[in-house]
Amino acid sequence: MSYKDRFTFSFHIPTKIVFGEGALKETVKEMDGLGMRKALVVTDVALKDNSMVKSLMSMLGERGAGLFAEAIPDSSLEVVRRGAGSFRKTGADGLISIGGGSTMDTAKGIGVLAKKGQDDLRQFIGLGKVGEPIVPHIAIPTTSGTGSEVTMFATIKDHEAKVKNLISDPHLIPPVAILDPLLTVGLPPAMTAATGMDALSHAIESFHARGYEPIADGLAQQAIRLVVQYLPRCLEKGDDVEARGMLAIASTMGGMAFQNALVGCVHGMAHALGGMYGLHHGLANAILLSHGMRFNMPVSAPRYRQVGEAFGLDPRGKSDGEIGEMAAQAVEKFTRQLGLPQKLSEVNIPKENLTEVAKTAVADPAMRSNIRKVTDPGEIIPVLLSAW
């Protein structure tokens, strides 16, 4: 693989990763390392009374300033505002998020408002508008998919406008991530599959994103291998701690890859569908991924060789286009194996509104980082139709 067109790049990943069965017990030690005296714990409504959250609060003792258990799927501007209010009221000087991607993104938003002394996150939407370190944040994922524990991105939804807004700033990257596979063993099979496909989409999309480079490629290829090997095992036996742990690592590696290489058209379309119809992000990516790969084939077919190899395909004697199509078919076969929906029509996305979806998708930041330049919604409508 030639990198002549990407011979200059910057790779950035400042997060300390603490991994292991029972790693949750390292939380207080990591607080000390960050100089964090009292932490506001951020989680979602469903986990409020879960044993993992109760265990964390017990470990923290007086170091726990309070529990903000109002994070929701597709976190909102209002939830972040309330969280910032709780942060100030409790006298916290740091954040611990425990939950999925929306919970970690909620904590990032709270950290911005807490640092800035503001109540409205909208002024920080976009690229590089935070501009300074936010309050310390320890991210503890309970799903294996988003990679938010190692990225500079937070997606916060404006529910009135039905739009997912992206905040992107290096200062949002959590300084510490704790990966404890025991926290993911209770995740139901359907959610395990959907979030696992989110991790796979991050890895594959980093191959056809404009910022691709050798370090990100290496992380992405290994992430694909791990997802392909261990996600089915997690579905077969939910308490397989080794499989859960390897899937958590794959998710984090995928996050590291797209943190630096960025993502592309699949995420642009998925963000639009999530904003307009509330479609789960991982599920949207699962349905759209092979179609996005085929859309990018004229530009990125040579890069899909690494994807094919990660799936265990033999590229010898095959043209770039042939191995690219084999890789796209491998993705489709894998999603069928997981029992996930294959088409947008199966998840009640109205065909007559795909033009509006395309318009929103083309304006998404992820679409702008796609390796094949997209300027007109008309270019994306056929991709959505093929996925419908």
N, C-alpha and C positions, 0 to 999 in steps of 0.2 A: 504494500500500500504506500503510495507516494504522498508525502506531505509538503511538496514544494510550495503549494499555495497557502500552507498553514505553518510555515517554518518559524514564525514568531507568534508566541502566545503567552498568556499569563495564567497560571494555575493557582487557585486560592482555596484552601480548606483549613480554616483555623480551629475547627472543633476537636476537642479531646473526646474520644470515644471510649466509654467504659462498658465492656461487654462481659456477660457471663450469667449463668444460672444463679439467681439470688443477688444480682448486681444492684438491685434497688437499695440494699443496705449501705451502699457507698454514698448515698445522697448527701448526708451531713458532712462527710469528709470533702466532697466536692464543693459544698457551700463554703466551707472554710477556705478552700483553694481560691475561690472567687471573692473572698472577703464579704460574703453575704451573711448578715446576722439573722434576719427574719424574712421568710419567704411567704408570699401569697401563692397558694397552690391553685392552679387553674385546671379544671376538668369539665366534663360534660354532665348533663342531667342524668343520663343513663348510668354513669359510673359513680355518682355521688355516694351511694351506699355500698359500692363494690368493695370486696375485701382488700383489693390491691390499694385502693385509695385510703381506706381505713388504716391499713398497715403503714403506708407512707406517713400519714398524719401522726400515728403513734410514734414512729421513728423520729419525727421532727420534734415532737414535744413542744417546748416553749419556743423552739426555732421556727415553728409554723405560725405565721401571722394570721392565717385564716384560710378558708376554703371558698373559692369562687367556682361554683358548679353550674354555670349557666351557658357554657359553650354549646353550640348547636351545629349540626351539619350545615355546611355553607355559612360559616360564621358571618355575623352582621355587624354593621357600623354601630348599631345601638348596643349590642352585647359588649363590644369592645369598650364603648363609652362607660357602661356600667362597671365593667371590670376595672377600668382605670380609677373610677370612684372608690371601689373597694380597696384597691391598692393603697390609695392615699389614706383612707379611713382607718385601715389596720396598721398603718405605720411600717409596712413592709419596705425592704430595700432591695428585694430581688424576687424573681419569679421561678416557679417550678411548674411545668406543664406535664400532665400525665393523661394521655389519651391519643386519639388519632390526629390526622393532619389538621383538621379544623380547630382542635383544641390548641395545638402548637401554634397555629397561625393567629388564633385569638390572643394567646400570650404575647406573641410578637407585637401585635397591635397595641395591647395594653402597655407593653414596655416602651413603645414609642410615645404614647400619650403621657405616661408617667414621667419620662425623661423630659419631655417638652413642656409639661405643665399645661397641656391642652385637653380639650374634650371632644374634638372633631377630627377624625382620622382622614377625612377627605382631602385635606390640604397636603397629605403625604403620599397620596396615590400617584403612582408613576415610577420613574426610574431615578434613583439617587436623591430623593427629596428628604431623607432623614438626616444624613450628613454628619452624624456624630454617634458615638456608642450609646446604646440604650441601656436600661438597667440590666444587671446580670440575669441570665436565663439558663436554667437546666432543663433540657427537653427529654422526656421519658415516653417514647412511643409505645402504644399498646396495640398497634396494628403494624403490618409490614407492607408499606406501599408508598406513602407520600414522600419519604425522605426529607421531610420538613426539618428534621432535627439537625441537618447539616447544610441547609440552603439559605440563601438571602432573600427568599420569596415568601410573601404572605398573600393569600387570596381571601379577600373580604367582600362579601356580597352586599350590594344595595338591593334589598328585597323589594322596595317600592318600584325601582326602575327595572328589576329583574336582570341585573348585570353583575357579573363577577369582576371585581376590581383587583388589580395587581399592584402590590407595593414591592418594590425591588430595591434593596440597598444592602451592601456588604455588612453594615452594622446590625442587620437583623439575624445574622448567622449565630445560633446559640453557641456559646463557648464550650459547653459540655453537653454530651448526649449519653444517656444511660440506656443500654440495650440489654434488657433482661427477658430472655425467651419465656420465662414463666408467666410474664404478663400478657402473652399472646395466646396461651394454650386454650383459653376459653372462648376465643373468637369463633363465631358460627361459620360453617363451611362456605355459605354464599358470600359472606363478607370477607372471609379469608381469600377466596378466589378473586373477588373484585379488587381488593386492595393489592393482592399479588400481581394482578395484571397492570395495575398502576405502576408498580415497580418495574415490570417488564417494559412498559411503554416508555418510561424515563430512559432506560438503558438503550432501547432501540432508537428512540427519537434523537438521542445525543449523537447517533451516527449520521443522521441526515439533518442536523442543525448546523448553522453557519459557523459556530465556534468550535467545530470538531478539532481535536488534536490528539497526539499519541497517548498522553496520560489518561485523558478521559476515555479514549477508546479501550484501553486496557481494563479500566474499572468497569466500563459498560459491558464488555465481552464476558468478563467473569460474573457480573451480576446476572446476565442472561443465562449462563450455564447453571448458576445456583437456583434461579427461579424454576427453570425447566426440570431440574433434578428434584428439588425439595418441595415445591408447591403441591404437586400431586400427593406427596407423602403426608403433608399437613391435612389434606382433605380425607385421606384414607384413615388417618389416626391423629385426631386433633391434639392429643397430649404427647405427641412425639417431640420431645424437647430438642433433640438434635436438629430435626427438620425445621422446627419453629425458629431456632437460633440461626440456622444458615439462611433461612428466608429473611430474617431481620437484617442480617449482614448484607444480603443481596439488595434489600431496599435501601440501606444506607449507601452502599456502593453506587447504586443507580442515582441516588441523590447527589453524591459527589460528582458523578459524571455530568449530569445535566446542569448542576450548579455552575460548571465551567463551560461546557459546550452549548448549553441551552437546549430548548426543545423546538418543536416545529408545528406543522399543520394539524397534526392529530390533536394536540393540546389546544390549539386555537379553536377547532371545532367543538372539542369537549367542553371547553369553558363556555362557549356560546350555548350549548345544549343544557349545561348545568344552570346557567343563569336564567334561561328562558323557561325551562321545564323541570328543573330540579333533578335532572338525571344524575345519578351517582357518578362521580368523576372517574373512578376506576372502571366502572362498567362501560361508560362512554368510550374511554380509551380502548377497552377490549374490543368493542364493536368496530371502531374506526381504524385501528392500528394497521391492519393489512391493506386497507384501502388507501391510507396515507402513504404507505410504502410504495404502492403501485403508482400513485400520483408523482412521487419523487423519483421513480425509477429512471427516467431519462437523464437525470442529473447524478443520482447517487447509487446506481446499480453496482459499481465496483466496491462501494463501501459495505454493501450487504453481504459480501463474502464472509466478513468477520461475524456477522449475525448468523449466517448459515452454519458456519463452523461451530458457533456456540450452541446451536441446536443439534449438533452432531451430524450435519449433512456433509457429504463428500463433494467438494467443489471441483475435483480433478476432472479435466476434460470438458467442463461446462463454461459457456460464455458468461459474461457478467450479467446479462439479462436473464439467462436461464437460472443461475444461482439466486438472483434477486427474486424471481418468481417462486422458486423453491422455498426461500425464506418466508415470503408472504404466505404461502400455503402452509408452512409449518406453524406460523402464528395462528392461522384459522383452525388447524387441526388441534392445536393446544387449547384454544378457548373452548372448542367443542368437548374436548376431554375433561375440561373443568366443569362442564355443564352450564356454561354461561350463554345468554342470548347471543345470537349471531347477527341480528338485524335491528335497525332502529324501529322498524314497524312492530317488533316484538315487545318493545318497551314504550309503546304508545306515543311515539313522536309523529305528529301529523305531517304527511307528505306535502301538503299544500303550503306549509310554512317554511320549507327548507330554503327558500330564497332569502327570507329574513334571517335565518340561522347563518347562511353564508355571508350576509352583509355584516353581521356582528362578528363572525369568526375572522374575516379579513382585517378587521380593525384591532384584533387582539394582539398583544405584544408577542405571543408565541408564534403567530403566523409570520411576523416580521423577521423572526430568526430562522425560519424554514430555509433549507438549502436551495430550494427552487423558489424563485421570487414570485410572489403572489400580489397582485394589485387590484384585481377585479373579482367581485363575488361570482361572476360567471365561470371563473376557473374552478371554483370550489363546489358549485352546485352539482356537477356530475359525480364528484367524489361522495357527496352526501347521498345522492340518488343510488349510487352503487351499494352504499351501506344500508339503505332503506329496504 
